[in-house]
Amino acid sequence: MSDLILTDQNFSEEVLKSPKPVLVDFWAEWCMPCQMIAPVLQEIAEEFGEKIKIGKLNIDENPLISTTFSVEAIPTLILFKNGKIIQRFTGVQPKEVIVEVINSVIK
């Protein structure tokens, strides 16, 4: 997985203006469930390759974007396409659920 680190500063360019769908992982270093989902996201990134971007946004370091998208619990995954929210997941999700939603937007 390319380590796309999202910030309050680059979010608009990397996510909202992206020509590809973008899965954003809202996380924090102290969050154990966030650490549990990281390898799943790595697998998904490897499987989908260039069809999708996956980025991580640390909520402690980037409160503006976290607040803008009402991220109140982590991990939260939000899938964007053409600057719009397609799907939102809160908490650790099975890989199959995430993959199914991604497949529905890349067709």
Biopython code that builds the backbone (N, CA, C, O; Angstrom):
import numpy as np
from Bio.PDB.StructureBuilder import StructureBuilder

atoms = [
    (1, "MET", "N", (0.865, -1.178, 0.000)),
    (1, "MET", "CA", (0.000, 0.000, 0.000)),
    (1, "MET", "C", (0.896, 1.220, 0.000)),
    (1, "MET", "O", (1.823, 1.334, 0.802)),
    (2, "SER", "N", (0.608, 2.115, -0.900)),
    (2, "SER", "CA", (1.356, 3.358, -0.856)),
    (2, "SER", "C", (0.927, 4.065, 0.420)),
    (2, "SER", "O", (-0.257, 4.091, 0.757)),
    (3, "ASP", "N", (1.865, 4.620, 1.106)),
    (3, "ASP", "CA", (1.545, 5.265, 2.367)),
    (3, "ASP", "C", (1.027, 6.666, 2.100)),
    (3, "ASP", "O", (1.761, 7.647, 2.224)),
    (4, "LEU", "N", (-0.245, 6.751, 1.731)),
    (4, "LEU", "CA", (-0.867, 8.039, 1.493)),
    (4, "LEU", "C", (-1.314, 8.594, 2.844)),
    (4, "LEU", "O", (-2.308, 8.153, 3.421)),
    (5, "ILE", "N", (-0.567, 9.554, 3.322)),
    (5, "ILE", "CA", (-0.883, 10.190, 4.593)),
    (5, "ILE", "C", (-1.698, 11.441, 4.298)),
    (5, "ILE", "O", (-1.228, 12.372, 3.644)),
    (6, "LEU", "N", (-2.918, 11.440, 4.791)),
    (6, "LEU", "CA", (-3.812, 12.573, 4.558)),
    (6, "LEU", "C", (-3.745, 13.544, 5.724)),
    (6, "LEU", "O", (-3.566, 13.148, 6.876)),
    (7, "THR", "N", (-3.892, 14.822, 5.403)),
    (7, "THR", "CA", (-3.865, 15.868, 6.416)),
    (7, "THR", "C", (-4.986, 16.861, 6.130)),
    (7, "THR", "O", (-5.642, 16.803, 5.089)),
    (8, "ASP", "N", (-5.186, 17.760, 7.063)),
    (8, "ASP", "CA", (-6.156, 18.836, 6.836)),
    (8, "ASP", "C", (-5.770, 19.630, 5.583)),
    (8, "ASP", "O", (-6.638, 20.151, 4.883)),
    (9, "GLN", "N", (-4.474, 19.719, 5.307)),
    (9, "GLN", "CA", (-3.984, 20.524, 4.197)),
    (9, "GLN", "C", (-4.140, 19.844, 2.836)),
    (9, "GLN", "O", (-4.454, 20.515, 1.854)),
    (10, "ASN", "N", (-3.927, 18.525, 2.756)),
    (10, "ASN", "CA", (-3.938, 17.868, 1.444)),
    (10, "ASN", "C", (-5.221, 17.083, 1.156)),
    (10, "ASN", "O", (-5.349, 16.503, 0.077)),
    (11, "PHE", "N", (-6.155, 17.053, 2.075)),
    (11, "PHE", "CA", (-7.353, 16.231, 1.934)),
    (11, "PHE", "C", (-8.155, 16.574, 0.683)),
    (11, "PHE", "O", (-8.553, 15.677, -0.060)),
    (12, "SER", "N", (-8.387, 17.823, 0.448)),
    (12, "SER", "CA", (-9.197, 18.227, -0.701)),
    (12, "SER", "C", (-8.569, 17.739, -2.005)),
    (12, "SER", "O", (-9.255, 17.163, -2.849)),
    (13, "GLU", "N", (-7.289, 17.964, -2.166)),
    (13, "GLU", "CA", (-6.598, 17.579, -3.402)),
    (13, "GLU", "C", (-6.529, 16.059, -3.562)),
    (13, "GLU", "O", (-6.809, 15.531, -4.638)),
    (14, "GLU", "N", (-6.158, 15.364, -2.495)),
    (14, "GLU", "CA", (-5.932, 13.913, -2.571)),
    (14, "GLU", "C", (-7.227, 13.099, -2.574)),
    (14, "GLU", "O", (-7.272, 12.012, -3.149)),
    (15, "VAL", "N", (-8.271, 13.614, -1.939)),
    (15, "VAL", "CA", (-9.506, 12.840, -1.794)),
    (15, "VAL", "C", (-10.647, 13.425, -2.617)),
    (15, "VAL", "O", (-11.175, 12.764, -3.512)),
    (16, "LEU", "N", (-11.020, 14.642, -2.322)),
    (16, "LEU", "CA", (-12.209, 15.219, -2.949)),
    (16, "LEU", "C", (-12.035, 15.454, -4.445)),
    (16, "LEU", "O", (-13.004, 15.386, -5.201)),
    (17, "LYS", "N", (-10.806, 15.731, -4.875)),
    (17, "LYS", "CA", (-10.548, 15.984, -6.305)),
    (17, "LYS", "C", (-9.950, 14.774, -7.023)),
    (17, "LYS", "O", (-9.564, 14.876, -8.187)),
    (18, "SER", "N", (-9.873, 13.658, -6.354)),
    (18, "SER", "CA", (-9.252, 12.470, -6.940)),
    (18, "SER", "C", (-10.107, 11.880, -8.058)),
    (18, "SER", "O", (-11.325, 11.764, -7.916)),
    (19, "PRO", "N", (-9.469, 11.507, -9.170)),
    (19, "PRO", "CA", (-10.215, 10.844, -10.243)),
    (19, "PRO", "C", (-10.568, 9.394, -9.904)),
    (19, "PRO", "O", (-11.434, 8.797, -10.542)),
    (20, "LYS", "N", (-9.896, 8.835, -8.900)),
    (20, "LYS", "CA", (-10.152, 7.462, -8.452)),
    (20, "LYS", "C", (-10.959, 7.482, -7.160)),
    (20, "LYS", "O", (-10.943, 8.476, -6.435)),
    (21, "PRO", "N", (-11.669, 6.384, -6.866)),
    (21, "PRO", "CA", (-12.279, 6.275, -5.537)),
    (21, "PRO", "C", (-11.171, 6.282, -4.471)),
    (21, "PRO", "O", (-10.062, 5.802, -4.708)),
    (22, "VAL", "N", (-11.490, 6.831, -3.307)),
    (22, "VAL", "CA", (-10.522, 6.908, -2.211)),
    (22, "VAL", "C", (-11.174, 6.380, -0.943)),
    (22, "VAL", "O", (-12.246, 6.837, -0.547)),
    (23, "LEU", "N", (-10.518, 5.415, -0.310)),
    (23, "LEU", "CA", (-10.951, 4.903, 0.982)),
    (23, "LEU", "C", (-10.092, 5.587, 2.043)),
    (23, "LEU", "O", (-8.870, 5.441, 2.055)),
    (24, "VAL", "N", (-10.742, 6.329, 2.928)),
    (24, "VAL", "CA", (-10.017, 7.064, 3.960)),
    (24, "VAL", "C", (-10.196, 6.358, 5.296)),
    (24, "VAL", "O", (-11.314, 6.084, 5.732)),
    (25, "ASP", "N", (-9.072, 6.071, 5.930)),
    (25, "ASP", "CA", (-9.036, 5.443, 7.245)),
    (25, "ASP", "C", (-8.767, 6.540, 8.273)),
    (25, "ASP", "O", (-7.654, 7.058, 8.363)),
    (26, "PHE", "N", (-9.797, 6.889, 9.049)),
    (26, "PHE", "CA", (-9.649, 7.847, 10.143)),
    (26, "PHE", "C", (-9.214, 7.040, 11.357)),
    (26, "PHE", "O", (-9.914, 6.118, 11.774)),
    (27, "TRP", "N", (-8.062, 7.380, 11.924)),
    (27, "TRP", "CA", (-7.464, 6.553, 12.963)),
    (27, "TRP", "C", (-6.698, 7.408, 13.974)),
    (27, "TRP", "O", (-6.603, 8.627, 13.830)),
    (28, "ALA", "N", (-6.153, 6.746, 15.000)),
    (28, "ALA", "CA", (-5.254, 7.382, 15.965)),
    (28, "ALA", "C", (-4.271, 6.327, 16.463)),
    (28, "ALA", "O", (-4.572, 5.134, 16.476)),
    (29, "GLU", "N", (-3.102, 6.784, 16.868)),
    (29, "GLU", "CA", (-2.057, 5.853, 17.316)),
    (29, "GLU", "C", (-2.471, 5.029, 18.521)),
    (29, "GLU", "O", (-2.074, 3.869, 18.633)),
    (30, "TRP", "N", (-3.254, 5.594, 19.422)),
    (30, "TRP", "CA", (-3.644, 4.924, 20.657)),
    (30, "TRP", "C", (-4.812, 3.949, 20.470)),
    (30, "TRP", "O", (-5.201, 3.261, 21.415)),
    (31, "CYS", "N", (-5.364, 3.888, 19.277)),
    (31, "CYS", "CA", (-6.569, 3.095, 18.999)),
    (31, "CYS", "C", (-6.200, 1.664, 18.597)),
    (31, "CYS", "O", (-5.681, 1.438, 17.504)),
    (32, "MET", "N", (-6.468, 0.705, 19.480)),
    (32, "MET", "CA", (-6.143, -0.697, 19.186)),
    (32, "MET", "C", (-6.951, -1.254, 18.006)),
    (32, "MET", "O", (-6.372, -1.927, 17.154)),
    (33, "PRO", "N", (-8.261, -1.002, 17.922)),
    (33, "PRO", "CA", (-8.993, -1.491, 16.747)),
    (33, "PRO", "C", (-8.447, -0.913, 15.434)),
    (33, "PRO", "O", (-8.493, -1.577, 14.398)),
    (34, "CYS", "N", (-7.933, 0.316, 15.478)),
    (34, "CYS", "CA", (-7.325, 0.913, 14.275)),
    (34, "CYS", "C", (-6.112, 0.098, 13.839)),
    (34, "CYS", "O", (-5.877, -0.101, 12.647)),
    (35, "GLN", "N", (-5.350, -0.367, 14.816)),
    (35, "GLN", "CA", (-4.175, -1.174, 14.508)),
    (35, "GLN", "C", (-4.582, -2.539, 13.964)),
    (35, "GLN", "O", (-3.870, -3.134, 13.154)),
    (36, "MET", "N", (-5.748, -3.035, 14.423)),
    (36, "MET", "CA", (-6.240, -4.330, 13.942)),
    (36, "MET", "C", (-6.665, -4.261, 12.475)),
    (36, "MET", "O", (-6.475, -5.225, 11.734)),
    (37, "ILE", "N", (-7.228, -3.151, 12.055)),
    (37, "ILE", "CA", (-7.738, -3.053, 10.682)),
    (37, "ILE", "C", (-6.636, -2.691, 9.673)),
    (37, "ILE", "O", (-6.818, -2.873, 8.469)),
    (38, "ALA", "N", (-5.518, -2.188, 10.150)),
    (38, "ALA", "CA", (-4.429, -1.767, 9.250)),
    (38, "ALA", "C", (-3.970, -2.882, 8.296)),
    (38, "ALA", "O", (-3.819, -2.618, 7.103)),
    (39, "PRO", "N", (-3.742, -4.119, 8.773)),
    (39, "PRO", "CA", (-3.309, -5.160, 7.835)),
    (39, "PRO", "C", (-4.391, -5.525, 6.812)),
    (39, "PRO", "O", (-4.078, -5.916, 5.688)),
    (40, "VAL", "N", (-5.640, -5.398, 7.197)),
    (40, "VAL", "CA", (-6.747, -5.656, 6.269)),
    (40, "VAL", "C", (-6.715, -4.622, 5.143)),
    (40, "VAL", "O", (-6.876, -4.967, 3.972)),
    (41, "LEU", "N", (-6.509, -3.366, 5.500)),
    (41, "LEU", "CA", (-6.433, -2.307, 4.491)),
    (41, "LEU", "C", (-5.219, -2.510, 3.586)),
    (41, "LEU", "O", (-5.273, -2.213, 2.393)),
    (42, "GLN", "N", (-4.139, -3.010, 4.150)),
    (42, "GLN", "CA", (-2.942, -3.313, 3.360)),
    (42, "GLN", "C", (-3.269, -4.371, 2.309)),
    (42, "GLN", "O", (-2.891, -4.232, 1.146)),
    (43, "GLU", "N", (-3.972, -5.428, 2.717)),
    (43, "GLU", "CA", (-4.362, -6.485, 1.783)),
    (43, "GLU", "C", (-5.266, -5.935, 0.680)),
    (43, "GLU", "O", (-5.089, -6.250, -0.497)),
    (44, "ILE", "N", (-6.223, -5.119, 1.072)),
    (44, "ILE", "CA", (-7.148, -4.536, 0.095)),
    (44, "ILE", "C", (-6.378, -3.674, -0.904)),
    (44, "ILE", "O", (-6.635, -3.729, -2.107)),
    (45, "ALA", "N", (-5.445, -2.886, -0.405)),
    (45, "ALA", "CA", (-4.638, -2.028, -1.280)),
    (45, "ALA", "C", (-3.861, -2.867, -2.287)),
    (45, "ALA", "O", (-3.774, -2.507, -3.461)),
    (46, "GLU", "N", (-3.299, -3.974, -1.836)),
    (46, "GLU", "CA", (-2.533, -4.838, -2.729)),
    (46, "GLU", "C", (-3.439, -5.495, -3.771)),
    (46, "GLU", "O", (-3.046, -5.644, -4.927)),
    (47, "GLU", "N", (-4.642, -5.884, -3.370)),
    (47, "GLU", "CA", (-5.567, -6.551, -4.284)),
    (47, "GLU", "C", (-6.105, -5.598, -5.361)),
    (47, "GLU", "O", (-6.257, -5.989, -6.519)),
    (48, "PHE", "N", (-6.389, -4.367, -4.981)),
    (48, "PHE", "CA", (-6.993, -3.429, -5.929)),
    (48, "PHE", "C", (-5.973, -2.605, -6.695)),
    (48, "PHE", "O", (-6.306, -2.013, -7.723)),
    (49, "GLY", "N", (-4.743, -2.556, -6.215)),
    (49, "GLY", "CA", (-3.682, -1.849, -6.932)),
    (49, "GLY", "C", (-4.046, -0.412, -7.256)),
    (49, "GLY", "O", (-4.402, 0.366, -6.370)),
    (50, "GLU", "N", (-3.954, -0.066, -8.534)),
    (50, "GLU", "CA", (-4.159, 1.313, -8.983)),
    (50, "GLU", "C", (-5.630, 1.698, -9.174)),
    (50, "GLU", "O", (-5.929, 2.825, -9.567)),
    (51, "LYS", "N", (-6.538, 0.775, -8.899)),
    (51, "LYS", "CA", (-7.964, 1.065, -9.112)),
    (51, "LYS", "C", (-8.548, 1.977, -8.031)),
    (51, "LYS", "O", (-9.592, 2.599, -8.226)),
    (52, "ILE", "N", (-7.867, 2.043, -6.902)),
    (52, "ILE", "CA", (-8.377, 2.810, -5.763)),
    (52, "ILE", "C", (-7.197, 3.373, -4.985)),
    (52, "ILE", "O", (-6.096, 2.822, -5.012)),
    (53, "LYS", "N", (-7.443, 4.476, -4.293)),
    (53, "LYS", "CA", (-6.443, 5.023, -3.375)),
    (53, "LYS", "C", (-6.928, 4.745, -1.955)),
    (53, "LYS", "O", (-8.121, 4.830, -1.665)),
    (54, "ILE", "N", (-5.993, 4.416, -1.087)),
    (54, "ILE", "CA", (-6.311, 4.242, 0.326)),
    (54, "ILE", "C", (-5.394, 5.164, 1.103)),
    (54, "ILE", "O", (-4.172, 5.115, 0.961)),
    (55, "GLY", "N", (-5.999, 6.007, 1.928)),
    (55, "GLY", "CA", (-5.222, 6.958, 2.709)),
    (55, "GLY", "C", (-5.583, 6.901, 4.180)),
    (55, "GLY", "O", (-6.670, 6.465, 4.558)),
    (56, "LYS", "N", (-4.652, 7.349, 4.994)),
    (56, "LYS", "CA", (-4.853, 7.368, 6.445)),
    (56, "LYS", "C", (-4.843, 8.814, 6.937)),
    (56, "LYS", "O", (-4.004, 9.619, 6.534)),
    (57, "LEU", "N", (-5.792, 9.120, 7.814)),
    (57, "LEU", "CA", (-5.853, 10.454, 8.396)),
    (57, "LEU", "C", (-5.892, 10.316, 9.912)),
    (57, "LEU", "O", (-6.854, 9.798, 10.478)),
    (58, "ASN", "N", (-4.837, 10.785, 10.556)),
    (58, "ASN", "CA", (-4.743, 10.743, 12.016)),
    (58, "ASN", "C", (-5.652, 11.838, 12.585)),
    (58, "ASN", "O", (-5.428, 13.025, 12.347)),
    (59, "ILE", "N", (-6.671, 11.430, 13.332)),
    (59, "ILE", "CA", (-7.661, 12.400, 13.817)),
    (59, "ILE", "C", (-7.089, 13.349, 14.862)),
    (59, "ILE", "O", (-7.559, 14.479, 14.993)),
    (60, "ASP", "N", (-6.082, 12.904, 15.605)),
    (60, "ASP", "CA", (-5.481, 13.777, 16.619)),
    (60, "ASP", "C", (-4.680, 14.907, 15.978)),
    (60, "ASP", "O", (-4.626, 16.019, 16.503)),
    (61, "GLU", "N", (-4.067, 14.611, 14.851)),
    (61, "GLU", "CA", (-3.228, 15.600, 14.171)),
    (61, "GLU", "C", (-4.008, 16.438, 13.156)),
    (61, "GLU", "O", (-3.522, 17.472, 12.698)),
    (62, "ASN", "N", (-5.215, 15.993, 12.808)),
    (62, "ASN", "CA", (-5.998, 16.658, 11.761)),
    (62, "ASN", "C", (-7.459, 16.811, 12.184)),
    (62, "ASN", "O", (-8.347, 16.183, 11.606)),
    (63, "PRO", "N", (-7.699, 17.639, 13.185)),
    (63, "PRO", "CA", (-9.065, 17.754, 13.724)),
    (63, "PRO", "C", (-10.069, 18.406, 12.772)),
    (63, "PRO", "O", (-11.267, 18.142, 12.873)),
    (64, "LEU", "N", (-9.610, 19.239, 11.865)),
    (64, "LEU", "CA", (-10.541, 19.938, 10.981)),
    (64, "LEU", "C", (-11.318, 18.961, 10.094)),
    (64, "LEU", "O", (-12.546, 19.013, 10.042)),
    (65, "ILE", "N", (-10.615, 18.086, 9.410)),
    (65, "ILE", "CA", (-11.265, 17.123, 8.521)),
    (65, "ILE", "C", (-12.091, 16.132, 9.329)),
    (65, "ILE", "O", (-13.197, 15.774, 8.925)),
    (66, "SER", "N", (-11.571, 15.690, 10.452)),
    (66, "SER", "CA", (-12.316, 14.756, 11.306)),
    (66, "SER", "C", (-13.645, 15.359, 11.734)),
    (66, "SER", "O", (-14.670, 14.677, 11.739)),
    (67, "THR", "N", (-13.627, 16.624, 12.090)),
    (67, "THR", "CA", (-14.848, 17.318, 12.503)),
    (67, "THR", "C", (-15.776, 17.541, 11.308)),
    (67, "THR", "O", (-16.989, 17.361, 11.415)),
    (68, "THR", "N", (-15.204, 17.931, 10.183)),
    (68, "THR", "CA", (-16.001, 18.182, 8.979)),
    (68, "THR", "C", (-16.835, 16.964, 8.603)),
    (68, "THR", "O", (-17.985, 17.099, 8.183)),
    (69, "PHE", "N", (-16.257, 15.776, 8.754)),
    (69, "PHE", "CA", (-16.964, 14.553, 8.383)),
    (69, "PHE", "C", (-17.555, 13.825, 9.590)),
    (69, "PHE", "O", (-17.885, 12.641, 9.511)),
    (70, "SER", "N", (-17.686, 14.541, 10.704)),
    (70, "SER", "CA", (-18.348, 14.028, 11.917)),
    (70, "SER", "C", (-17.813, 12.670, 12.365)),
    (70, "SER", "O", (-18.582, 11.765, 12.687)),
    (71, "VAL", "N", (-16.500, 12.542, 12.381)),
    (71, "VAL", "CA", (-15.891, 11.308, 12.850)),
    (71, "VAL", "C", (-15.868, 11.355, 14.374)),
    (71, "VAL", "O", (-15.112, 12.117, 14.977)),
    (72, "GLU", "N", (-16.711, 10.526, 14.982)),
    (72, "GLU", "CA", (-16.854, 10.530, 16.439)),
    (72, "GLU", "C", (-16.298, 9.267, 17.080)),
    (72, "GLU", "O", (-16.049, 9.245, 18.285)),
    (73, "ALA", "N", (-16.101, 8.218, 16.290)),
    (73, "ALA", "CA", (-15.543, 6.966, 16.790)),
    (73, "ALA", "C", (-14.543, 6.474, 15.747)),
    (73, "ALA", "O", (-14.684, 6.741, 14.554)),
    (74, "ILE", "N", (-13.538, 5.757, 16.218)),
    (74, "ILE", "CA", (-12.542, 5.232, 15.290)),
    (74, "ILE", "C", (-12.307, 3.755, 15.566)),
    (74, "ILE", "O", (-12.484, 3.315, 16.702)),
    (75, "PRO", "N", (-11.923, 2.993, 14.586)),
    (75, "PRO", "CA", (-11.680, 3.452, 13.231)),
    (75, "PRO", "C", (-12.980, 3.768, 12.491)),
    (75, "PRO", "O", (-14.003, 3.109, 12.679)),
    (76, "THR", "N", (-12.910, 4.784, 11.654)),
    (76, "THR", "CA", (-13.983, 5.084, 10.705)),
    (76, "THR", "C", (-13.359, 5.052, 9.324)),
    (76, "THR", "O", (-12.323, 5.669, 9.076)),
    (77, "LEU", "N", (-14.008, 4.321, 8.432)),
    (77, "LEU", "CA", (-13.585, 4.275, 7.034)),
    (77, "LEU", "C", (-14.662, 4.964, 6.219)),
    (77, "LEU", "O", (-15.848, 4.670, 6.371)),
    (78, "ILE", "N", (-14.249, 5.881, 5.353)),
    (78, "ILE", "CA", (-15.199, 6.539, 4.458)),
    (78, "ILE", "C", (-14.684, 6.373, 3.036)),
    (78, "ILE", "O", (-13.541, 6.712, 2.726)),
    (79, "LEU", "N", (-15.553, 5.844, 2.180)),
    (79, "LEU", "CA", (-15.220, 5.673, 0.769)),
    (79, "LEU", "C", (-15.792, 6.845, -0.012)),
    (79, "LEU", "O", (-16.996, 7.097, 0.015)),
    (80, "PHE", "N", (-14.913, 7.556, -0.706)),
    (80, "PHE", "CA", (-15.291, 8.714, -1.517)),
    (80, "PHE", "C", (-15.154, 8.372, -2.991)),
    (80, "PHE", "O", (-14.251, 7.638, -3.390)),
    (81, "LYS", "N", (-16.059, 8.913, -3.793)),
    (81, "LYS", "CA", (-15.926, 8.836, -5.251)),
    (81, "LYS", "C", (-16.439, 10.153, -5.809)),
    (81, "LYS", "O", (-17.537, 10.597, -5.475)),
    (82, "ASN", "N", (-15.631, 10.772, -6.662)),
    (82, "ASN", "CA", (-15.978, 12.079, -7.237)),
    (82, "ASN", "C", (-16.304, 13.104, -6.156)),
    (82, "ASN", "O", (-17.202, 13.930, -6.322)),
    (83, "GLY", "N", (-15.575, 13.043, -5.056)),
    (83, "GLY", "CA", (-15.746, 14.018, -3.983)),
    (83, "GLY", "C", (-16.940, 13.794, -3.079)),
    (83, "GLY", "O", (-17.201, 14.597, -2.184)),
    (84, "LYS", "N", (-17.671, 12.709, -3.304)),
    (84, "LYS", "CA", (-18.866, 12.439, -2.507)),
    (84, "LYS", "C", (-18.694, 11.166, -1.685)),
    (84, "LYS", "O", (-17.999, 10.236, -2.094)),
    (85, "ILE", "N", (-19.334, 11.140, -0.527)),
    (85, "ILE", "CA", (-19.292, 9.949, 0.319)),
    (85, "ILE", "C", (-20.183, 8.876, -0.296)),
    (85, "ILE", "O", (-21.364, 9.105, -0.559)),
    (86, "ILE", "N", (-19.600, 7.708, -0.517)),
    (86, "ILE", "CA", (-20.335, 6.562, -1.050)),
    (86, "ILE", "C", (-20.755, 5.640, 0.088)),
    (86, "ILE", "O", (-21.883, 5.148, 0.114)),
    (87, "GLN", "N", (-19.845, 5.410, 1.023)),
    (87, "GLN", "CA", (-20.111, 4.491, 2.134)),
    (87, "GLN", "C", (-19.274, 4.899, 3.328)),
    (87, "GLN", "O", (-18.161, 5.407, 3.188)),
    (88, "ARG", "N", (-19.828, 4.668, 4.495)),
    (88, "ARG", "CA", (-19.149, 4.977, 5.746)),
    (88, "ARG", "C", (-19.225, 3.745, 6.637)),
    (88, "ARG", "O", (-20.293, 3.158, 6.810)),
    (89, "PHE", "N", (-18.089, 3.359, 7.198)),
    (89, "PHE", "CA", (-18.026, 2.244, 8.142)),
    (89, "PHE", "C", (-17.455, 2.769, 9.453)),
    (89, "PHE", "O", (-16.480, 3.521, 9.450)),
    (90, "THR", "N", (-18.047, 2.382, 10.556)),
    (90, "THR", "CA", (-17.498, 2.729, 11.854)),
    (90, "THR", "C", (-17.187, 1.437, 12.590)),
    (90, "THR", "O", (-18.021, 0.535, 12.660)),
    (91, "GLY", "N", (-15.985, 1.353, 13.137)),
    (91, "GLY", "CA", (-15.547, 0.132, 13.812)),
    (91, "GLY", "C", (-14.871, -0.807, 12.829)),
    (91, "GLY", "O", (-14.891, -0.588, 11.618)),
    (92, "VAL", "N", (-14.277, -1.852, 13.374)),
    (92, "VAL", "CA", (-13.581, -2.840, 12.554)),
    (92, "VAL", "C", (-14.614, -3.602, 11.725)),
    (92, "VAL", "O", (-15.614, -4.090, 12.249)),
    (93, "GLN", "N", (-14.355, -3.691, 10.437)),
    (93, "GLN", "CA", (-15.263, -4.365, 9.504)),
    (93, "GLN", "C", (-14.567, -5.575, 8.890)),
    (93, "GLN", "O", (-13.348, -5.573, 8.717)),
    (94, "PRO", "N", (-15.342, -6.606, 8.563)),
    (94, "PRO", "CA", (-14.733, -7.731, 7.841)),
    (94, "PRO", "C", (-14.247, -7.277, 6.466)),
    (94, "PRO", "O", (-14.868, -6.433, 5.819)),
    (95, "LYS", "N", (-13.149, -7.842, 6.044)),
    (95, "LYS", "CA", (-12.564, -7.485, 4.758)),
    (95, "LYS", "C", (-13.584, -7.636, 3.632)),
    (95, "LYS", "O", (-13.644, -6.794, 2.736)),
    (96, "GLU", "N", (-14.383, -8.697, 3.671)),
    (96, "GLU", "CA", (-15.341, -8.977, 2.605)),
    (96, "GLU", "C", (-16.347, -7.842, 2.435)),
    (96, "GLU", "O", (-16.746, -7.527, 1.314)),
    (97, "VAL", "N", (-16.750, -7.235, 3.529)),
    (97, "VAL", "CA", (-17.731, -6.144, 3.483)),
    (97, "VAL", "C", (-17.124, -4.930, 2.778)),
    (97, "VAL", "O", (-17.765, -4.307, 1.931)),
    (98, "ILE", "N", (-15.899, -4.607, 3.132)),
    (98, "ILE", "CA", (-15.220, -3.458, 2.519)),
    (98, "ILE", "C", (-14.990, -3.708, 1.032)),
    (98, "ILE", "O", (-15.224, -2.829, 0.203)),
    (99, "VAL", "N", (-14.528, -4.916, 0.704)),
    (99, "VAL", "CA", (-14.241, -5.271, -0.690)),
    (99, "VAL", "C", (-15.512, -5.204, -1.540)),
    (99, "VAL", "O", (-15.470, -4.729, -2.675)),
    (100, "GLU", "N", (-16.624, -5.668, -1.008)),
    (100, "GLU", "CA", (-17.888, -5.648, -1.757)),
    (100, "GLU", "C", (-18.282, -4.219, -2.145)),
    (100, "GLU", "O", (-18.712, -3.969, -3.271)),
    (101, "VAL", "N", (-18.130, -3.295, -1.205)),
    (101, "VAL", "CA", (-18.478, -1.900, -1.486)),
    (101, "VAL", "C", (-17.508, -1.299, -2.501)),
    (101, "VAL", "O", (-17.928, -0.581, -3.408)),
    (102, "ILE", "N", (-16.226, -1.585, -2.356)),
    (102, "ILE", "CA", (-15.244, -1.066, -3.319)),
    (102, "ILE", "C", (-15.557, -1.599, -4.714)),
    (102, "ILE", "O", (-15.544, -0.848, -5.689)),
    (103, "ASN", "N", (-15.837, -2.890, -4.802)),
    (103, "ASN", "CA", (-16.172, -3.475, -6.108)),
    (103, "ASN", "C", (-17.366, -2.786, -6.751)),
    (103, "ASN", "O", (-17.417, -2.633, -7.971)),
    (104, "SER", "N", (-18.316, -2.374, -5.939)),
    (104, "SER", "CA", (-19.519, -1.738, -6.486)),
    (104, "SER", "C", (-19.231, -0.353, -7.075)),
    (104, "SER", "O", (-19.982, 0.121, -7.928)),
    (105, "VAL", "N", (-18.157, 0.295, -6.632)),
    (105, "VAL", "CA", (-17.862, 1.644, -7.143)),
    (105, "VAL", "C", (-16.799, 1.677, -8.242)),
    (105, "VAL", "O", (-16.659, 2.687, -8.932)),
    (106, "ILE", "N", (-16.064, 0.608, -8.408)),
    (106, "ILE", "CA", (-15.022, 0.641, -9.441)),
    (106, "ILE", "C", (-15.495, 0.029, -10.751)),
    (106, "ILE", "O", (-14.743, 0.001, -11.725)),
    (107, "LYS", "N", (-16.707, -0.452, -10.788)),
    (107, "LYS", "CA", (-17.237, -1.047, -12.029)),
    (107, "LYS", "C", (-17.724, 0.023, -12.958)),
    (107, "LYS", "O", (-18.204, -0.280, -14.050)),
]
sb = StructureBuilder()
sb.init_structure("model")
sb.init_model(0)
sb.init_chain("A")
sb.init_seg("    ")
for serial, (resi, resn, name, xyz) in enumerate(atoms, 1):
    if name == "N":
        sb.init_residue(resn, " ", resi, " ")
    sb.init_atom(name, np.array(xyz, "f"), 0.0, 1.0, " ", f" {name:<3s}", serial, name[0])
structure = sb.get_structure()
